[in-house]
Amino acid sequence: MRFALLKGACCAGVAALTLSAAMAQEAVSDDTTARDTQAEAPRPWQPLADDGITIALSYTGEAATNATGGLRRDGAYAGQVYVGADLDMDRIAGIGGGTIHAAITNRHGDSLSALALGNNTSVQEIWGTQNTHLAILTWEQKLLNDRLMIEVGRSQANIHFLNAPIYCNFQGNSGCGNPTFVFKNSNFTYFPASSWMIRAKAEVVPHVTVHVGAYEVNPDRKRANDHGFNFSTKNATGVIVPWELGYSNDSANGGKSVRLPGHYIVGGWFDRGDYADSLRDDQGGLAILTGRDPQTHKGRSGIYFRFDQRLTRPDPHSERGLSVFGVAMTNLSGRVEESRFLDFGVVQTGTFVGRDADTIGFMISDQRFSDLAMERMRAARVAAGGDGNIHRHQYMMELAYGAQLGPAIRISPNVQYILHPDQTGAPFRPAGIGDALIFGFKFTVDAPALLSR
């Protein structure tokens, strides 16, 4: 089902919620308790399930305030309403393996990074495309005994590629959603800004999958007033083709459940859409100083390796245990903003006695800016009377606790720290931006679980 996929996407903002609800039902300590709990677990409210329609209705909110650093002290709140449905076309129309996915979002609020931090990566992943938007409208078809899946319609690359459920135990956009390197160095499409797409995923041998897609690159889809219901390809500049080769030993494809599941994926992208030069304007000058339009290029590519691995699981019938994850990314071609990205994190599921679905996690990311970006930032700093002493690396860290309050509500207070914030939001500031300490609070409410019976 698509809702399971959105758990992996994270960027939808409802991921942690539905995942946590499932974890709450699965987190039991022995065989007898497991059977009893599964038998008595409340079922989410799904009035149309017998007719082949599964609905989703959720709300995600993320607040953040900086205690130190940034351009100034401030606070911001961003939220999202998510309304979705999966239509089982086998049950509805007798089309075996077919499913229609649809979702509409309403995003609202502000970004603390834009208001007060001045850096290029949000500390609230739910922020972006702040309007009511048709986010998903696709047909998914499974073939060859579910070993091949093809999906076509209106959607985004980042909910299908370069994501994992473990990422959204956090609030900051350096990890939750997707590692942001890919959006700075390519036209990777992002939720909920939908465009035309097609993708296919096949299990080539047990535990090994090949996944490839093509997504329309259209600057109109990222405009603030775009609502997602304009299906025209006018002004499209090309396509981006993400790909992944993955190994997993979990039970996602109907296999036997394992005690310590893990996922190991090599992936990348070929970007054939237009993009703006990170340094030069259309006459070869420094665009940051001349104010002229940047040069336009076509053709970028990149590669990544990512993994997540469960390390401990004392009870096979419980989700309690320690997991680790990591991402390493670099560009292969193009005049790009960043030259490398590294991300590493740990998550412990099951904290205190009786809190089997709670999590505590820590993550750190390292964004390394390219020579082009460094030259641009130095030029702006010097033009403002500064010394041009620019840090090449921006480090973002987060410590987050996720508390499951019943099957429907999850809250996650968090502390974030940004070391050497870049000055993307204030390029002509003569001095560097101070390291920022941010206090955040994320919560999710799932209506079907709230109305469970």
Salt bridges, closest charged atoms under 4 A:
ASP31 OD1 - HIS317 NE2 2.22
GLU62 OE2 - LYS442 NZ 3.84
ASP74 OD2 - ARG72 NH2 3.46
ASP86 OD1 - HIS101 ND1 2.81
GLU125 OE2 - LYS442 NZ 3.94
GLU140 OE1 - HIS101 NE2 2.88
GLU151 OE2 - ARG2 NH2 2.35
GLU151 OE1 - HIS160 NE2 3.56
GLU151 OE1 - ARG199 NE 2.79
GLU216 OE1 - ARG154 NH1 3.94
ASP220 OD1 - ARG223 NE 2.88
ASP226 OD2 - HIS133 NE2 3.74
ASP226 OD1 - ARG221 NH2 3.18
GLU244 OE2 - ARG306 NH2 3.25
ASP250 OD2 - HIS263 NE2 2.49
ASP271 OD2 - ARG300 NH2 3.08
ASP274 OD1 - LYS298 NZ 2.90
ASP277 OD2 - HIS297 NE2 2.74
ASP277 OD2 - ARG335 NE 2.26
ASP282 OD1 - ARG292 NE 2.77
ASP308 OD1 - HIS263 ND1 2.83
GLU319 OE1 - ARG310 NH2 3.27
GLU319 OE2 - ARG313 NH2 3.04
GLU337 OE2 - ARG376 NH2 2.60
ASP356 OD1 - ARG320 NH1 2.61
ASP358 OD2 - ARG355 NE 2.75
ASP366 OD2 - ARG340 NH2 2.59
ASP366 OD1 - HIS393 ND1 2.80
ASP371 OD1 - ARG392 NH2 3.00
GLU375 OE2 - ARG280 NH2 3.68
ASP387 OD1 - ARG381 NH1 3.68
